[in-house]
């Protein structure tokens, strides 16, 4: 995919385009979270995407060198600091978790253990009307497993792309080998 129309929010100090893919190193103490449970708000995660309006389908395949608690990478749809969805793999309590955070002023977080032997993951976020359907596949499988269905404001312009963050750690590398974005409006 050509990244001509893509832009960074919180550009990492180290990143590069690799053919059709992207390599990014999450900076230390970067995060994306709003208020719930912890009481803090962070909008420092590294996000790279382009704006879409209305229905869209974002598919992202990646692998990463997760090392510390809450290291995370995946796909993101972001209207603004308080309205977004991120879905991907997160390193929690010593293991890989499939993770989705939906934020509408306050963040909610859901996780489920990733299948054993996780090497890479593919997440598909399909925005249709007022909903986003999140599906996943691992280790080369297409994203056909439903993980979440969430409300998302219809027709609101949103950044659609990839994200990575290292909330408690010193940072880690993510390699995005596939970034596919189909949208009805730009």
N, C-alpha and C positions, 0 to 999 in steps of 0.2 A: 504494500500500500504506500502511496506517496503521502508524505506528511506536510504537503505544501500549505494547507489551511489550518494546520494544528498549531497550538500555542501552549506555552507552559503557564501554570499557576504554581508558584513556588518552585522555580527551576532548580534542580539539584546542581551542586558544584561539579559533579562528574556524570556525563551522559554522552551517548553517541548513537547515531543512526547506523544500523548494520544491515545493509541491503534492504530487504522489505521489513526488517524488524527494528527494535530499539533496545538499547542497553542503558539502564539507569541505576545509579547508586543512591539509595535513600540516605539522607543525612541524619545525623544523630538527633534524637528527641523531636523528630517530625511526627505529626499525628493529624487525624481528622476525627473530631468528636465534639458533641455539643451537650454539655451540662449533666445529663442523666447519671445518677449514682455517684460519679466522681466529683461533680460540682465545678468542673472546669470546661473551658471551650478552647479547642485548638483547630486552626485552619491552616496548618503548616505542611500537610502532606504534599508530595510532589504529584501533580496532575498534568497530563499532556493529552490534549484532545482538540476537537473542533466543535463549534456551536451547531446544534440542530434544533429545529422547531417541529413539534408534533411527533408523529409516529417515527420510530427509528429502531434499528437493530444493531447492536454492538456485540461483536464476538472477539474475545481476546484469549490468546494462548501464551503461557509464560512458564518459566521455571526460575527459581531463586535460591540464594544461599542463606536461607533463614538461619539465624544463630541465637537470637535473644527473644525474651518474652515480648509478645505482641508485634514482632516483625511481620509485615503484611504487604501483599501486592495483589493487584487484580484490575478490575474494571470499575469505572465511575461514571455516573450521570450527576451533574452538579448545576443547579440553578443559581445558587448563591451560598454563602457561608452557613445558612440555616436550613437549606432544602437540597438534599442530595441522597444518593444511594451508592454505596460501594459494596462490591462483592468480589471475593477472592479467597486466597489461602492466607491463614494467619497462624503463626507459631505461638501456641498457648499451652502452658504447663508442660513443656517438653515434647509436644506433639503437634502435628499439622492438623488444622481445623479448616473446614469449609465455612466461610464467614460471610454474613451479610449484615450491614448496618444501614438502617433507614432513618433519615433525619428530617423532621419537620419541626424545627425549633428545638426539639429534644431528640437525642439519638436513642435508638433501640438496637440491640445487638443479638443476633442469633448465630450459634455455631453448632456444627455437627462434626464428629471425627472424620477426617479424610480417609479414604480406603488405604490399606497398608501398601507399602511400596510406592508411594507417591513420588513421581519424578517431575511431571508437569501437569498443568491444569488448563482447561478451557472453560471460560464463563461466557454465557450469552445473556445479555440484558435486552429484552424486547419491550419497547415502549409502544403501547397501543391505547389510544384514548387516555383514560385517567389511571392506567395501571402499568406496572413494569413486572414482567415475568422473568425470574432469574433461573437459569438452568446451568448445569455443569457437566463436564466429562473429564476424566483423568487419563494421563499417560497415552495420549493420542486419540482417545475416544471423543466422538462428537458430543456436544453438550445437550444431552437428551433427558437428564434427570432433573426434575423440578426441585428447586431448593426454596423458593420464596415467590409469593405474589404480593405486591405492595402498591399502595396508592402513590401516584406521582402527579403533580398538577399538570393537566393537559395543556398543550400548546405553548407552555412556557419555554422560552429559549433556554437550552441547557448545554453545558460542555459535556461531550461524550468522548471517553477515551480511557487511558490507563492511569493507574496510581500506584504509589509505593510509599511506605512510611516505616520508621523505626522509633516508636514512641519511647522505649526505655533503653534502647541499645545504642551502639556506636555507629550503626549503619550497615547496609548489606547490598549486594548486587542482585538485580532482577534482569532477566532477558525476556523480552516480549517478542516472540517469533511470529505471531499473527495478530494483526489489528485490522478488523474488518468492520466498516461502518456503512450501513445503508439507511438513508433517510428520505422521507417524503418532502421535507422542507429544510432549508439551510438558514 
